[in-house]
Amino acid sequence: MTYIHLPVDFEQPTDADFERFSAVMDDLRDERAHVHCIANLRVTAFLYRYRRDALGLPDPEARAAMDSVWQPGGVWAAIVGDAAAVRLPHQPARPRSVL
């Protein structure tokens, strides 16, 4: 397994951070990859945007993993292109009801 470290300042993510992430994902497109971050916040946001923009997945499918962890607000909402949430705080995922 090859380890690739992509540090991203949680308080100040940039489009350049996402572009580096996308370049790595493009290079690994035909390989299995384990992508993680300490709280799964950065990675789920970047994976959502990558799946939506680079892979062309429908928004609900692209967004599912991120929604299972959080709904980003502030700068992270801007990074994923959610203008309506830019002025909102981050929200943890809502627990799913079991019937």
C-alpha positions in Angstrom: 0.0 0.0 0.0 1.2 3.5 -0.9 0.6 6.3 1.6 -0.2 9.7 0.2 -0.5 12.5 2.7 -2.6 15.5 1.7 -2.7 18.0 4.6 -5.7 20.3 4.6 -6.3 23.0 7.2 -9.8 22.4 8.4 -10.4 26.1 9.1 -9.1 27.2 5.7 -9.7 24.6 3.0 -8.9 25.8 -0.6 -9.7 24.9 -4.1 -6.0 24.1 -4.5 -6.4 21.5 -1.7 -9.3 19.9 -3.6 -7.4 20.0 -6.9 -4.5 18.1 -5.3 -7.0 15.6 -4.0 -8.6 15.2 -7.4 -5.2 14.7 -9.1 -4.4 11.9 -6.7 -7.8 10.3 -7.2 -7.5 10.6 -11.0 -4.1 8.9 -10.8 -5.6 6.1 -8.7 -8.8 5.8 -10.7 -8.1 2.1 -11.7 -6.8 1.1 -8.3 -8.4 0.3 -4.9 -7.8 3.2 -2.5 -8.5 3.8 1.2 -9.2 7.4 1.7 -9.6 8.8 5.2 -9.2 11.7 7.6 -9.3 11.8 11.4 -13.0 12.7 11.6 -14.2 11.9 8.1 -15.2 15.5 7.5 -12.6 16.7 5.0 -12.6 13.4 3.1 -16.3 13.1 2.8 -16.6 16.7 1.5 -13.9 16.2 -1.1 -15.3 12.8 -2.1 -18.7 14.3 -2.6 -17.3 17.1 -4.8 -15.1 14.6 -6.7 -17.9 12.1 -7.3 -20.2 14.9 -8.4 -17.8 16.9 -10.6 -15.2 14.4 -11.8 -17.3 11.2 -12.0 -20.6 12.8 -12.9 -22.6 10.9 -10.3 -26.1 12.3 -9.5 -26.0 14.6 -6.5 -27.9 12.4 -4.0 -25.6 9.5 -4.8 -22.5 11.6 -4.7 -23.5 13.2 -1.5 -24.7 10.1 0.5 -21.4 9.4 2.3 -21.0 13.0 3.3 -24.6 13.3 4.5 -24.0 10.1 6.7 -21.3 12.1 8.6 -22.2 15.8 8.4 -23.7 18.7 6.5 -20.9 21.2 6.1 -21.4 24.9 6.8 -19.1 27.9 6.4 -16.0 27.5 4.3 -16.7 23.8 3.8 -20.1 24.5 2.3 -18.3 26.9 -0.1 -15.8 24.2 -1.0 -18.6 21.8 -1.9 -20.6 24.4 -3.7 -23.5 24.7 -1.2 -24.1 28.5 -1.3 -27.2 28.2 0.9 -25.2 26.7 3.8 -22.2 29.1 3.7 -23.7 31.2 6.5 -24.7 28.1 8.6 -22.7 26.2 11.1 -21.6 22.6 10.4 -24.3 20.1 11.3 -23.6 16.5 12.4 -25.5 13.8 10.5 -29.0 13.2 11.7 -29.6 9.8 13.1 -31.7 7.6 10.9 -34.9 6.3 12.3 -35.3 2.5 12.3 -38.8 1.2 11.8 
